[in-house]
């Protein structure tokens, strides 16, 4: 369920049904779901006319995204009113996903973006209005990031993305995830920079783009 709280810390009773908006039919057979982030995508002075983008994760590690009004109804312009599911690729129940909304786009990054046997990070961009993958962002909306040579993803640790709002790097995402060597002890952190325009990894950043 979704609540809206005003500046005084009081639940708005004109939101949803008596102050609560119920979210239904998120998934079908993947067990329980966790709602991880909520963004106001289309603000309105009327509580129930606000449109929200909801991000979350299912038990199998897959992610989901949906858009809804405070009434619980879903705008049909956004994926026909349906939930958008994107694969976490055999991630464990603690598979990490992080999401971001800015400008006209919604972004989602997740570990194990392809399969357990070929782990890599998948970073995707979607239209905030329609939910469709942004075709101009990397390869049909998703950029895949491989681990440094000789390393694999450490799935026990979260990944993080940040988009600076000011300065020379305000048009670039920074994405960090943990790694462990294939042979021997130790841990590491891989950091890469991704251009928001085009969705390509910045070749001029770091060594071998990491």
C-alpha positions as CSV (number, residue, x, y, z in Angstrom):
1,X,0.0,0.0,0.0
2,X,1.0,3.6,-0.5
3,X,0.5,6.6,1.8
4,X,1.0,10.3,1.3
5,X,2.2,12.4,4.2
6,X,2.0,16.2,4.3
7,X,4.6,18.6,5.5
8,X,3.2,18.4,9.0
9,X,3.8,14.7,9.1
10,X,0.0,13.9,8.9
11,X,-1.4,11.3,6.5
12,X,-3.5,12.9,3.8
13,X,-7.0,11.4,4.1
14,X,-7.9,12.7,0.6
15,X,-5.3,10.4,-0.9
16,X,-6.4,7.0,-2.1
17,X,-9.2,5.5,-0.1
18,X,-9.2,7.2,3.3
19,X,-5.5,7.9,3.1
20,X,-4.3,4.6,1.6
21,X,-3.7,3.6,-2.0
22,X,-3.6,-0.2,-2.5
23,X,-1.3,-1.7,-5.1
24,X,-2.6,-4.9,-6.6
25,X,-1.5,-7.5,-9.2
26,X,2.2,-6.7,-9.1
27,X,3.3,-10.3,-9.9
28,X,1.7,-13.6,-10.5
29,X,3.8,-16.6,-9.3
30,X,7.1,-15.3,-8.0
31,X,6.2,-15.2,-4.3
32,X,6.3,-12.0,-2.3
33,X,7.4,-8.6,-3.5
34,X,9.4,-5.8,-2.0
35,X,8.5,-2.2,-3.0
36,X,11.9,-0.4,-2.9
37,X,11.3,3.1,-4.3
38,X,8.4,5.4,-5.1
39,X,8.7,8.5,-7.2
40,X,6.1,11.2,-8.0
41,X,6.4,11.1,-11.8
42,X,3.6,13.5,-12.7
43,X,2.7,15.9,-9.8
44,X,-0.7,17.5,-9.4
45,X,-2.4,19.8,-6.9
46,X,-5.0,17.1,-6.5
47,X,-3.8,14.2,-4.3
48,X,-5.4,11.5,-6.4
49,X,-4.3,13.0,-9.7
50,X,-0.6,12.5,-8.8
51,X,1.0,9.8,-10.8
52,X,3.6,7.6,-9.1
53,X,6.3,5.2,-10.5
54,X,6.7,2.3,-8.2
55,X,9.9,0.1,-8.3
56,X,10.4,-3.2,-6.5
57,X,11.9,-6.7,-6.5
58,X,10.3,-10.1,-6.5
59,X,11.5,-13.2,-4.5
60,X,13.4,-14.6,-7.5
61,X,15.5,-11.4,-7.9
62,X,13.6,-10.0,-10.8
63,X,12.6,-6.4,-10.8
64,X,9.3,-4.7,-11.6
65,X,8.1,-1.2,-12.4
66,X,4.5,0.2,-12.5
67,X,2.8,3.5,-12.7
68,X,-0.4,4.4,-10.8
69,X,-2.6,7.2,-9.6
70,X,-3.4,7.7,-5.9
71,X,-6.7,5.9,-6.5
72,X,-4.8,2.7,-7.4
73,X,-5.8,3.0,-11.1
74,X,-3.1,2.8,-13.6
75,X,-2.6,5.1,-16.6
76,X,-3.0,3.0,-19.8
77,X,-0.3,5.1,-21.6
78,X,2.3,3.5,-19.3
79,X,2.7,-0.1,-20.7
80,X,-1.0,-0.4,-21.2
81,X,-1.6,-0.1,-17.5
82,X,0.4,-3.3,-16.8
83,X,3.4,-4.0,-14.7
84,X,6.8,-3.9,-16.4
85,X,9.0,-6.8,-15.3
86,X,12.7,-7.0,-16.0
87,X,15.0,-10.0,-15.3
88,X,17.4,-10.1,-12.5
89,X,18.7,-13.3,-14.1
90,X,18.8,-16.0,-11.4
91,X,19.7,-13.6,-8.7
92,X,19.3,-14.8,-5.2
93,X,16.6,-13.4,-2.9
94,X,19.1,-10.8,-1.8
95,X,19.8,-9.8,-5.4
96,X,20.3,-6.0,-5.5
97,X,18.4,-3.5,-7.6
98,X,18.6,0.3,-7.5
99,X,16.3,2.7,-9.3
100,X,16.3,6.3,-10.2
101,X,13.9,8.8,-11.9
102,X,15.1,12.0,-13.4
103,X,13.8,14.2,-16.2
104,X,11.7,12.2,-18.6
105,X,13.3,8.9,-17.8
106,X,13.3,6.1,-15.3
107,X,16.5,4.0,-14.7
108,X,17.0,0.6,-13.2
109,X,20.3,-1.1,-12.4
110,X,20.6,-4.7,-11.2
111,X,23.2,-7.4,-10.5
112,X,23.2,-10.6,-12.5
113,X,21.5,-9.0,-15.4
114,X,21.8,-12.0,-17.7
115,X,22.3,-15.3,-15.9
116,X,24.0,-16.8,-12.9
117,X,26.6,-18.5,-15.1
118,X,27.4,-15.2,-16.9
119,X,26.9,-12.5,-14.3
120,X,27.1,-8.9,-15.3
121,X,25.5,-5.7,-14.3
122,X,22.5,-4.5,-16.4
123,X,21.6,-0.8,-16.4
124,X,18.4,0.1,-18.2
125,X,16.5,3.3,-19.2
126,X,12.7,3.6,-19.7
127,X,10.4,6.3,-20.7
128,X,8.7,7.9,-17.7
129,X,5.5,8.4,-19.7
130,X,5.1,5.1,-21.5
131,X,7.4,2.6,-19.7
132,X,9.0,1.6,-23.0
133,X,12.7,0.9,-23.1
134,X,14.6,4.0,-24.4
135,X,15.9,2.7,-27.7
136,X,18.6,5.4,-28.0
137,X,20.1,4.3,-24.6
138,X,23.0,1.8,-25.4
139,X,21.5,-1.4,-26.9
140,X,17.7,-1.0,-27.1
141,X,17.6,0.5,-23.6
142,X,20.1,-1.5,-21.7
143,X,23.9,-1.3,-21.2
144,X,25.7,-4.4,-19.8
145,X,28.8,-4.0,-17.7
146,X,31.2,-6.8,-17.3
147,X,33.4,-7.4,-14.3
148,X,37.2,-6.6,-14.5
149,X,39.2,-9.5,-15.9
150,X,39.9,-12.2,-13.3
151,X,37.0,-11.1,-11.0
152,X,33.3,-12.0,-10.5
153,X,30.4,-10.0,-9.0
154,X,30.1,-10.2,-5.2
155,X,26.4,-10.8,-4.9
156,X,26.4,-10.4,-1.2
157,X,27.0,-6.7,-1.4
158,X,24.7,-4.0,-2.9
159,X,25.4,-1.9,-5.9
160,X,25.0,1.9,-6.1
161,X,24.4,4.5,-8.7
162,X,24.5,8.3,-8.5
163,X,23.8,11.1,-10.9
164,X,25.5,14.4,-9.8
165,X,23.1,17.3,-10.1
166,X,25.8,20.0,-10.6
167,X,29.3,20.4,-11.9
168,X,31.1,19.0,-14.9
169,X,29.8,15.4,-14.4
170,X,26.1,16.2,-14.1
171,X,25.3,14.4,-17.3
172,X,27.0,11.1,-16.3
173,X,26.0,8.2,-14.0
174,X,28.5,6.7,-11.7
175,X,27.9,3.1,-10.9
176,X,29.8,1.0,-8.3
177,X,29.6,-2.7,-7.5
178,X,31.7,-5.2,-5.5
179,X,33.9,-7.8,-6.9
180,X,35.9,-10.8,-5.7
181,X,38.8,-12.5,-7.5
182,X,38.3,-15.8,-9.2
183,X,41.4,-17.1,-7.5
184,X,42.6,-16.1,-4.1
185,X,41.3,-14.0,-1.3
186,X,40.3,-10.3,-1.3
187,X,37.5,-8.0,-2.4
188,X,37.3,-5.0,-4.7
189,X,35.0,-2.3,-5.9
190,X,34.5,-1.6,-9.6
191,X,33.4,1.9,-10.6
192,X,32.3,3.0,-14.0
193,X,30.9,6.1,-15.6
194,X,28.0,6.0,-18.0
195,X,26.9,8.8,-20.3
196,X,23.2,9.7,-19.8
197,X,23.0,10.6,-23.5
198,X,23.5,7.4,-25.5
199,X,23.9,5.2,-22.5
200,X,27.5,4.2,-23.3
201,X,30.3,3.4,-20.9
202,X,32.7,6.3,-20.8
203,X,35.9,4.9,-22.3
204,X,37.9,7.8,-21.0
205,X,37.2,6.9,-17.4
206,X,39.6,4.7,-15.3
207,X,41.5,1.7,-16.8
208,X,39.6,-0.4,-19.3
209,X,36.5,1.7,-18.6
210,X,36.5,0.7,-14.9
